[in-house]
Amino acid sequence: MSKTIIALDFSTAEEVVEFLKPFEEPVYVKIGMELTYGAGLDIVRTVKEMGHHIFLDLKLHDIPNTVKGGMKNLAKLGVDLVNVHAAGGIEMMKAAVAGLEEGAAGAKRPLCIAVTVLTSVSKEAMNDQLGIPGEVQDTAIRYALNAKAAGLDGVVCSVHEAASVHEACGKDFLTVTPGIRLASDSKDDQKRVATPDYAKEQGCDMIVVGRSITKSADPYGTYRKIEEMMN
Ligand code: C5P
């Protein structure tokens, strides 16, 4: 299984199909809100029919019963990985797993990971606006432990948190990390970026890469290069 998840941050199915043409072997892609709300959930079926693995990044966050029902239907789409906000609490995360199991109906359920603290949230915003005292890193670890207690498979975290998450939750607990750039690339709007080599060094299990691949002159070649760095 590839360790690089390509973020398909496009708005239409046509752009996705065109972009994926050179990718002959199955790759792991991330379908997020932009694409889902632009192209509809049919895009999941389209990409699946092309043989690719799918991380459906819809970050569910609601009362447990609603998340359970939502996850049940997402599992029926046959995606490989889904996520929730850990801020929804342990009961909500347990409901997410229960919904996925019900939807998978005996087949292997999609993996489920939790977003800890959004990387766009600063310590000041977390303390003053969200009312959570202390350091962001401590909240992220606490949320990761909650996710593990709820039976989730891992978390989305920054490269800089991956090692502490593994230390707290065990090496088999998945760390999926965005904010990756090749040394030669622009940072775009990302504040703290890291290279695939550094992500590997920090023990990140999978990396999410968007623009470094999608805006590259040779997306497939760049993907292969990054995948080699991670393996
Ligand atoms: O283009 P780039 O590599 O920056 O894209 C990163 C992808 O990961 C985007 O789809 C972005 O929404 C997502 N992401 C992120 N930072 C987070 C969570 C998700 O960049 N904390």
Residues whose N, C-alpha, C, O or C-beta is under 5 A from the ligand:
A	BS01	C5P	A7 D9 L118 T119 P178 G179 I180 Q190 V208 V209 G210 R211 S212
